[in-house]
Amino acid sequence: MEQELKQINFAFIGFGKVARAFARLSINRRKWLIKKYGVEWKITGIATKNHGISIDPQGLPIGKMLRSWKAHSNLNSFHNGPACDSHADFIRQCGADVLFEMSVLDLSGDPAASYIREALRAGLNVITTNKGPVATHFRSLSRLARQRDVQFLYEGTVMDGAPVFNLARHNLPATHIRSLRGILNSTTNYILTQMEQGTSFEAALEYTKNKGITEADPSLDLEGWDSATKLSVLIQALMGGNVKPNDIERHSISEDIGRKVRAAVRRDRRLRRVTRAYRQGGRVIGKVELQELEIFDPLAAIRGLSNILILNTDTMRELAIIENNPSVEQTAYALFSDLVSLL
Ligand SMILES: NC(=O)c1ccc[n+]([C@@H]2O[C@H](COP(=O)([O-])OP(=O)(O)OC[C@H]3O[C@@H](n4cnc5c(N)ncnc54)[C@H](OP(=O)(O)O)[C@@H]3O)[C@@H](O)[C@H]2O)c1
């Protein structure tokens, strides 16, 4: 007798690069989900900021939506469900089991945090790639998820789909993380390492923008806010500290960094923007700082868009996670791996 499939309904907040890559990946792995978990999915709602909102309890025609998507597309034409006047309304009416929150980074954490709160209160699991709400509201959102007996997962907020939180959650039992350091911002690492080879600051930044790697507002990358926000998530989720992005000391980079990059190379060293956290007198301190590193430091070897995180633990000593030249497909995989951990 054929096993009956379990149906899972998805809703998206955001239909940008990450959301569309996740939709493509889910289509690509549809048969795998059926075979491995007996799970079939459909998307019952998508909400954006300027490109409309659509709900269809029968499932939106996602393949068609992806094929026809253009910068000026509007989702309203696919709407075939209850009227909704706001994003809160959308979350309550979309009929989803899982809300994928993929709107843009805002340092206040809002409005994404309010979307996540609304979804958790309504009993939806939430999976996000948006580090803003996780950093600013980590404790309250995690507590709310526990109270409602649903999951709040955020693997994609740091190093895309490379396992960081899932690694710590599932594979490092009874482990205390003493400190951590890494390179967590692809845009600035690409700029610094390309400038070592004579590329201009502007050309390197332009490349990362065209790759869809840079935040919608590039100053969030250049001024270290992206790294500080990721570090805040790491500190709260892995080290138990209560450190918000604003508590983290940051170094910006701008056009005039070329002189320091070249001076480091002349000394056979490398300039990197290092993100680190350590414990001091019962507190956790976070910093995002420019450092000239010895050539044999693992962080000096991280080039281009690649990222690294080294956890200093009391069980495994130093454990490094390296992500080589990520793209939006790896961010989509973070959402997918979080989804699988719900099944
Ligand atoms: N791109 C990456 O490689 C990457 C990697 C890791 C994490 N992330 C994170 O993933 C998230 C999505 O990134 P992305 O590259 O897909 O961004 P994107 O291409 O700019 O798309 C963002 C989407 O969010 C929607 N949106 C923005 N503000 C909103 C609001 N207030 N309410 C509802 N929807 C809103 C946008 O709607 P409109 O188009 O209508 O404005 C758009 O559909 C961001 O938080 C980013 O930091 C991205």
Ligand as a Chemical Component Dictionary entry (heavy atoms), coordinates in Angstrom:
data_LIG
# 
_chem_comp.id                   LIG 
_chem_comp.type                 NON-POLYMER 
_chem_comp.pdbx_formal_charge   0 
_chem_comp.three_letter_code    LIG 
# 
loop_
_chem_comp_atom.comp_id 
_chem_comp_atom.atom_id 
_chem_comp_atom.alt_atom_id 
_chem_comp_atom.type_symbol 
_chem_comp_atom.charge 
_chem_comp_atom.model_Cartn_x 
_chem_comp_atom.model_Cartn_y 
_chem_comp_atom.model_Cartn_z 
_chem_comp_atom.pdbx_ordinal 
LIG N1  N1  N 0  21.818 37.514 -1.044 1  
LIG C1  C1  C 0  22.549 36.721 -0.273 2  
LIG O1  O1  O 0  23.476 36.049 -0.750 3  
LIG C2  C2  C 0  22.259 36.595 1.208  4  
LIG C3  C3  C 0  23.086 35.788 2.001  5  
LIG C4  C4  C 0  22.775 35.598 3.364  6  
LIG C5  C5  C 0  21.683 36.252 3.902  7  
LIG N2  N2  N 1  20.906 37.070 3.105  8  
LIG C6  C6  C 0  19.771 37.752 3.713  9  
LIG O2  O2  O 0  18.568 37.248 3.121  10 
LIG C7  C7  C 0  17.581 38.293 3.043  11 
LIG C8  C8  C 0  17.082 38.403 1.607  12 
LIG O3  O3  O 0  18.172 38.730 0.774  13 
LIG P1  P1  P 0  17.954 38.921 -0.810 14 
LIG O4  O4  O 0  19.322 38.985 -1.383 15 
LIG O5  O5  O -1 16.968 37.937 -1.317 16 
LIG O6  O6  O 0  17.292 40.384 -0.842 17 
LIG P2  P2  P 0  16.491 41.058 -2.064 18 
LIG O7  O7  O 0  16.828 40.386 -3.345 19 
LIG O8  O8  O 0  16.717 42.525 -1.913 20 
LIG O9  O9  O 0  14.951 40.710 -1.744 21 
LIG C9  C9  C 0  14.340 41.144 -0.579 22 
LIG C10 C10 C 0  12.849 40.836 -0.643 23 
LIG O10 O10 O 0  12.268 41.257 0.592  24 
LIG C11 C11 C 0  11.129 42.091 0.313  25 
LIG N3  N3  N 0  10.998 43.086 1.368  26 
LIG C12 C12 C 0  11.855 44.094 1.678  27 
LIG N4  N4  N 0  11.388 44.801 2.712  28 
LIG C13 C13 C 0  10.218 44.225 3.062  29 
LIG C14 C14 C 0  9.232  44.515 4.043  30 
LIG N5  N5  N 0  9.367  45.547 4.881  31 
LIG N6  N6  N 0  8.141  43.720 4.122  32 
LIG C15 C15 C 0  7.983  42.666 3.273  33 
LIG N7  N7  N 0  8.868  42.357 2.314  34 
LIG C16 C16 C 0  9.959  43.128 2.206  35 
LIG C17 C17 C 0  11.455 42.728 -1.004 36 
LIG O11 O11 O 0  10.251 43.195 -1.601 37 
LIG P3  P3  P 0  10.303 44.275 -2.820 38 
LIG O12 O12 O 0  11.164 43.665 -3.887 39 
LIG O13 O13 O 0  8.899  44.414 -3.209 40 
LIG O14 O14 O 0  10.942 45.502 -2.246 41 
LIG C18 C18 C 0  12.109 41.565 -1.748 42 
LIG O15 O15 O 0  11.118 40.728 -2.295 43 
LIG C19 C19 C 0  18.259 39.561 3.591  44 
LIG O16 O16 O 0  17.901 39.727 4.945  45 
LIG C20 C20 C 0  19.752 39.257 3.469  46 
LIG O17 O17 O 0  20.511 39.933 4.447  47 
LIG C21 C21 C 0  21.149 37.235 1.787  48 
# 
loop_
_chem_comp_bond.comp_id 
_chem_comp_bond.atom_id_1 
_chem_comp_bond.atom_id_2 
_chem_comp_bond.value_order 
_chem_comp_bond.pdbx_ordinal 
LIG N1  C1  SING 1  
LIG C1  O1  DOUB 2  
LIG C1  C2  SING 3  
LIG C2  C3  SING 4  
LIG C2  C21 DOUB 5  
LIG C3  C4  DOUB 6  
LIG C4  C5  SING 7  
LIG C5  N2  DOUB 8  
LIG N2  C6  SING 9  
LIG N2  C21 SING 10 
LIG C6  O2  SING 11 
LIG C6  C20 SING 12 
LIG O2  C7  SING 13 
LIG C7  C8  SING 14 
LIG C7  C19 SING 15 
LIG C8  O3  SING 16 
LIG O3  P1  SING 17 
LIG P1  O4  DOUB 18 
LIG P1  O5  SING 19 
LIG P1  O6  SING 20 
LIG O6  P2  SING 21 
LIG P2  O7  DOUB 22 
LIG P2  O8  SING 23 
LIG P2  O9  SING 24 
LIG O9  C9  SING 25 
LIG C9  C10 SING 26 
LIG C10 O10 SING 27 
LIG C10 C18 SING 28 
LIG O10 C11 SING 29 
LIG C11 N3  SING 30 
LIG C11 C17 SING 31 
LIG N3  C12 SING 32 
LIG N3  C16 SING 33 
LIG C12 N4  DOUB 34 
LIG N4  C13 SING 35 
LIG C13 C14 SING 36 
LIG C13 C16 DOUB 37 
LIG C14 N5  SING 38 
LIG C14 N6  DOUB 39 
LIG N6  C15 SING 40 
LIG C15 N7  DOUB 41 
LIG N7  C16 SING 42 
LIG C17 O11 SING 43 
LIG C17 C18 SING 44 
LIG O11 P3  SING 45 
LIG P3  O12 DOUB 46 
LIG P3  O13 SING 47 
LIG P3  O14 SING 48 
LIG C18 O15 SING 49 
LIG C19 O16 SING 50 
LIG C19 C20 SING 51 
LIG C20 O17 SING 52 
# 
